Amino acid sequence: MTDAPSGFLLIDKPAGLTSHDAVDSVRRATGVRKVGHAGTLDPAATGLLLVAVGRATRLLRYAGELSKEYEGTGLLGVETDTLDADGAVVGGDADAASRVTEGDLRAAMAAFVGEIEQIPPAYSAVKVGGERLYRAARRGEAVAAPPRTVRVDAFDLVRFEPPAFDVRVVCSGGTYVRTLAADIGTRLGCGAHLIRLRRVAIGPLSVTTARPPDAPGDPIPADEVLAHLASVEITDEEAVAVSHGRVLGPSGVAGPYRVHGPDGTLLGIYHDEGPKAVPDVVLAPAG
């Protein structure tokens, strides 16, 4: 495999590895220097990690727009400082948890469906003031990230065996499922944390076809990952202009959109800006 725009790998990240560890493993297995991922998974979480190799790494920002689907398990009555099972117990009310009914739980979950404001966990990779939150948290410093708007399309109760509850979550990128679990506990007055999380899908891509990071297999074309973006086909003459990062005439298509040459090759990502189309990413080599 060369350092060409070779596409995306579907990786099934095991528990215990950071997303960065998984990328390093892919880099060693493929021999490709340019490797990156879309959508961090916590070390304890498992499942689908979307990894780009070669010049496809320049397309990762667009892959980050895809919705995510998770399967997880929460535990009522216990709060931890990391909001998951890796943290220290800092609170909770087991008696209150024992009184929670399935109806109570479903009603609490329903309150978090739709666009919501969510505060990232203290132990997360979100940056505040140029520093990762988890670094400050490990020093015992209370640094809070500002709330941000995320979207929860589905928050379904799969099974309730008190005090544990299994859920299915479909949400926008940037949503923390462990925060959802903790917020459920707060709403119910008993506390809760996440004890299991597995990402099973990113947009149309399923973990069922994913490979381990040390044996990643062959990449899939970027077009399969970016199918949510509109596509515009251009002429040979325009393809030459794209290869040099030049502007084109407007497409009239809501952007950003994929630009394909006459042979179907993905050449870049453009968006219309007034009377012209402007390049966001150019994949075609100049010359």
C-alpha positions in Angstrom: 0.0 0.0 0.0 1.4 3.4 -0.9 0.9 6.9 0.5 -1.8 7.6 -2.2 -5.4 8.6 -1.6 -6.3 5.0 -1.0 -9.5 5.4 1.1 -10.9 4.3 4.4 -10.5 1.3 6.7 -13.2 -0.1 8.9 -11.5 -1.0 12.2 -13.1 -2.9 15.1 -11.3 -1.3 18.1 -10.8 -3.7 21.0 -11.2 -2.6 24.6 -8.0 -1.2 26.3 -6.7 0.6 23.2 -6.9 4.3 22.7 -8.0 5.4 19.2 -4.5 6.8 18.8 -3.1 3.3 19.6 -5.4 1.8 17.0 -4.1 4.3 14.4 -0.5 3.4 15.3 -1.3 -0.3 14.8 -2.8 0.4 11.4 0.2 2.5 10.5 2.5 -0.4 11.3 0.4 -3.0 9.6 0.0 -1.0 6.3 3.3 0.8 6.2 1.4 4.0 5.4 2.6 7.2 7.2 -0.5 9.2 6.7 -3.2 7.6 8.9 -6.0 9.3 10.9 -9.3 8.5 12.4 -12.8 10.1 12.5 -14.6 10.0 15.9 -12.6 9.1 19.0 -13.6 6.0 21.0 -12.7 5.9 24.7 -10.2 3.2 25.6 -12.8 1.1 27.4 -15.2 1.3 24.4 -15.1 -1.1 21.5 -16.4 -1.1 18.0 -16.2 0.8 14.7 -13.4 3.2 14.2 -13.2 4.8 10.8 -9.6 5.2 9.7 -8.3 7.0 6.6 -5.0 6.2 4.9 -3.0 8.2 2.5 -4.4 11.4 1.1 -7.9 10.3 2.2 -6.9 11.6 5.6 -7.8 15.0 4.2 -11.4 13.9 3.9 -11.8 13.0 7.6 -13.7 16.1 8.5 -16.5 15.1 6.2 -16.7 11.6 7.6 -17.1 13.2 11.1 -20.5 14.5 10.0 -21.9 11.0 9.8 -24.3 9.9 12.6 -23.0 7.2 15.0 -24.9 4.2 16.4 -24.0 2.7 19.8 -25.0 -0.2 22.0 -24.3 0.3 25.7 -25.1 -0.6 29.2 -25.6 1.8 32.1 -25.8 1.1 35.8 -28.1 3.0 38.1 -27.2 4.0 41.6 -23.5 4.6 41.2 -21.7 7.7 39.9 -18.1 7.8 38.9 -15.7 10.7 38.2 -15.2 9.6 34.6 -18.9 8.7 34.0 -17.8 5.1 33.1 -16.5 2.0 34.8 -12.9 3.1 34.7 -13.4 5.9 37.2 -13.6 6.2 41.0 -17.0 6.1 42.7 -18.0 9.6 43.7 -21.7 9.2 44.6 -25.0 7.5 43.9 -28.0 6.3 45.7 -28.7 2.6 45.5 -32.0 2.8 47.4 -33.3 5.4 45.0 -32.1 3.3 42.1 -34.1 0.3 43.4 -37.3 2.3 43.2 -36.8 3.2 39.5 -39.4 1.6 37.3 -39.1 0.8 33.6 -41.6 3.6 32.9 -39.4 6.1 34.9 -36.4 5.1 32.9 -38.1 5.4 29.5 -39.5 8.8 30.4 -36.0 10.0 31.5 -34.4 8.8 28.3 -37.1 10.4 26.2 -36.1 13.8 27.6 -32.7 13.5 25.8 -34.0 12.8 22.3 -33.6 15.6 19.8 -31.2 18.6 19.9 -29.8 19.0 23.4 -27.1 20.9 25.1 -24.4 18.6 26.5 -21.3 19.3 28.6 -18.3 17.1 27.6 -17.0 15.0 30.5 -14.1 16.2 32.6 -12.2 13.1 31.5 -12.3 13.6 27.7 -10.1 14.7 24.9 -12.0 18.0 24.4 -9.6 20.9 24.5 -10.1 24.0 26.7 -7.5 26.7 26.5 -5.4 24.5 24.3 -5.2 21.6 26.7 -7.1 18.3 26.8 -9.6 18.2 29.6 -8.4 14.8 30.9 -4.9 16.3 31.6 -6.3 18.9 33.9 -8.7 16.4 35.5 -5.7 14.1 36.3 -4.0 17.0 38.1 -7.1 17.4 40.1 -8.1 20.7 38.4 -11.7 21.5 37.8 -11.9 22.7 34.2 -15.2 22.7 32.5 -15.9 22.8 28.8 -18.7 25.0 27.6 -21.9 23.1 26.6 -22.4 22.3 23.0 -25.4 21.3 20.9 -25.6 17.7 19.9 -28.4 15.7 18.3 -29.8 12.4 19.7 -31.9 10.7 17.0 -32.8 7.6 19.0 -32.3 6.6 22.6 -34.0 3.3 23.0 -34.2 1.0 26.0 -33.3 -2.5 24.9 -33.4 -4.3 28.3 -33.9 -3.3 31.9 -32.6 -5.6 34.6 -32.3 -3.3 37.6 -30.0 -1.7 38.3 -28.5 -2.3 34.8 -30.1 -1.1 31.6 -29.1 -1.7 28.0 -29.6 1.0 25.4 -29.3 1.8 21.7 -28.2 5.3 20.8 -28.1 7.0 17.4 -26.6 10.4 17.6 -24.5 13.1 15.9 -20.8 13.1 16.1 -19.4 14.7 19.3 -22.1 13.2 21.5 -20.9 11.5 24.7 -23.0 8.4 25.5 -21.5 8.2 29.0 -22.7 11.8 29.6 -26.2 10.6 28.5 -26.0 7.7 31.1 -24.9 10.1 33.8 -27.6 12.6 33.0 -30.2 9.9 33.1 -29.0 9.1 36.7 -29.2 12.7 37.7 -32.7 13.1 36.2 -33.8 10.0 38.2 -32.2 11.2 41.4 -30.0 8.1 41.9 -26.9 8.6 39.8 -25.7 6.3 37.0 -22.6 5.6 34.9 -21.8 3.7 31.7 -20.3 0.2 32.1 -20.2 -0.9 28.5 -20.1 0.8 25.1 -19.8 -0.5 21.6 -20.1 1.6 18.4 -21.9 -0.6 15.8 -22.3 1.9 12.9 -21.1 5.1 11.5 -23.6 6.4 8.9 -24.2 3.4 6.5 -21.0 1.7 7.6 -21.3 -1.3 9.9 -18.9 -2.9 12.4 -19.9 -6.3 11.0 -17.4 -5.8 8.2 -14.7 -4.2 10.3 -11.3 -5.7 10.9 -8.8 -5.6 13.8 -6.3 -2.7 13.7 -3.3 -5.0 13.2 -4.9 -6.7 10.2 -7.0 -4.0 8.6 -7.5 -5.5 5.1 -8.1 -3.4 2.0 -9.4 0.1 2.1 -12.8 1.0 0.8 -13.2 4.0 -1.7 -13.7 7.4 -0.2 -16.9 7.7 -2.2 -18.5 4.9 -0.1 -17.8 6.9 3.1 -18.8 10.3 1.6 -21.9 9.2 -0.1 -23.9 11.7 2.0 -22.2 14.5 0.0 -23.7 15.5 -3.3 -21.7 14.6 -6.4 -20.8 16.8 -9.4 -19.2 15.5 -12.6 -16.9 17.8 -14.5 -15.2 17.9 -17.9 -11.6 17.0 -18.7 -10.7 20.7 -19.0 -12.3 21.4 -15.6 -10.4 18.4 -14.1 -7.1 20.0 -15.1 -8.2 23.2 -13.3 -9.1 21.2 -10.2 -5.7 19.4 -10.2 -4.2 22.9 -9.7 -6.7 23.9 -7.1 -8.4 26.5 -9.3 -12.0 27.8 -8.9 -14.7 26.6 -11.2 -18.1 27.9 -12.3 -20.8 27.4 -9.7 -22.5 24.0 -9.7 -25.8 25.1 -8.1 -25.5 22.2 -5.7 -25.6 22.7 -2.0 -22.1 22.2 -0.7 -19.7 20.9 0.2 -19.9 18.4 -2.7 -17.7 15.8 -4.3 -16.2 16.6 -7.7 -15.6 13.7 -10.1 -13.7 13.6 -13.4 -15.3 12.1 -16.5 -13.9 8.7 -15.6 -15.5 8.8 -12.2 -12.4 9.5 -10.2 -12.9 11.6 -7.0 -10.8 14.7 -7.5 -11.8 16.8 -4.6 -14.4 18.6 -2.5 -15.8 22.0 -3.5 -18.4 24.4 -2.4 -20.2 27.2 -4.2 -19.3 30.7 -3.2 -21.3 33.3 -5.1 -20.4 33.1 -8.8 -17.7 30.5 -8.4 -17.0 27.1 -7.0 -14.1 27.1 -4.5 -12.0 24.1 -3.5 -12.0 22.8 0.0 -9.9 19.7 -0.6 -8.0 18.8 -3.8 -7.0 15.2 -4.2 -5.9 15.2 -7.9 -2.1 15.6 -8.3 -0.9 18.8 -10.0 0.8 18.5 -13.4 
